[in-house]
Amino acid sequence: MKHFLIDYDRSSGEVTVQTFERMDDAIRAYTSSELEALGTMREVVLLGSESEDDLRETHARYFLEIAEAFERAVGRDRELSRGFDRALSDYREQLAGQV
């Protein structure tokens, strides 16, 4: 069995996964990461699994939320862009009306 240290940043949706063969190495890394994460929006977990693929299936929320967060960010960017385009168009119309 392999040991996977997942460090999930809830504010950005970023996930890092470290793989360890030895449990004692995994626990040391986990303890260090937990201390670093105190007071932040990071969630640190240590899980055991036969493979990362199995881990992604059994603990999908850490990995699916990245895609969801990305889709939301893209959607917000599109809405902001449309709002900017409308505001720019309105501004140009106002300028044209003053000439």
C-alpha positions in Angstrom: 0.0 0.0 0.0 1.1 3.5 -0.8 0.6 6.6 1.3 -0.7 9.8 -0.2 -0.4 13.2 1.3 -3.1 15.5 -0.1 -2.8 19.2 0.4 -6.0 20.9 -0.7 -6.2 24.7 -0.8 -9.9 25.5 -0.4 -9.5 29.1 -1.4 -7.8 28.4 -4.8 -8.9 24.9 -5.5 -5.3 23.8 -5.9 -4.4 20.3 -4.9 -0.9 18.8 -4.5 -0.4 15.1 -4.0 2.8 13.5 -2.6 3.3 9.7 -2.7 5.2 7.8 -0.1 6.2 4.2 0.1 7.1 4.3 3.8 4.5 5.2 6.5 7.1 7.0 8.7 8.1 9.3 5.8 4.4 10.0 5.1 3.7 10.8 8.7 6.7 13.2 9.0 5.5 15.0 5.8 1.9 15.1 7.1 2.9 16.6 10.4 5.0 19.3 8.8 2.2 20.1 6.3 -0.4 20.3 9.0 1.8 22.8 11.0 2.3 24.9 7.9 -1.5 24.8 7.1 -2.6 26.1 10.6 -4.7 29.2 10.2 -5.0 28.9 6.4 -7.7 27.6 4.1 -5.6 24.5 3.4 -6.9 21.0 4.2 -4.2 18.4 4.7 -5.0 14.6 4.7 -2.9 11.5 4.7 -4.6 8.5 3.0 -3.5 5.0 2.1 -4.4 3.4 -1.2 -3.1 0.9 -3.7 -2.8 3.5 -6.4 -3.5 7.2 -7.1 -6.2 6.2 -9.5 -8.0 4.3 -6.7 -7.5 7.4 -4.4 -9.0 9.7 -7.0 -12.1 7.4 -7.2 -12.5 6.9 -3.4 -11.8 10.5 -2.5 -13.0 12.3 -5.6 -14.1 15.4 -3.9 -10.5 16.6 -3.6 -10.0 16.2 -7.3 -13.5 17.1 -8.7 -13.7 20.4 -6.9 -10.7 21.5 -8.9 -12.6 21.1 -12.1 -15.7 22.7 -10.6 -13.6 25.6 -9.3 -12.0 26.0 -12.7 -15.4 26.0 -14.5 -16.8 28.6 -12.1 -13.7 30.8 -12.6 -14.1 30.6 -16.3 -17.7 31.4 -16.0 -17.0 34.4 -13.8 -14.3 35.6 -16.3 -16.9 35.4 -19.1 -19.5 37.3 -17.1 -16.9 40.0 -16.2 -15.9 40.2 -19.8 -19.5 40.6 -20.9 -20.1 43.2 -18.2 -17.0 45.1 -19.3 -18.0 45.0 -22.9 -21.5 46.4 -22.0 -20.0 49.2 -19.9 -17.6 50.1 -22.6 -20.3 50.1 -25.2 -22.5 52.3 -23.0 -19.6 54.7 -22.4 -18.9 55.0 -26.1 -22.6 55.7 -26.8 -22.4 58.5 -24.1 -19.3 60.0 -25.7 -20.9 59.8 -29.2 -24.0 61.6 -27.8 -21.9 64.5 -26.5 -20.2 65.1 -29.9 
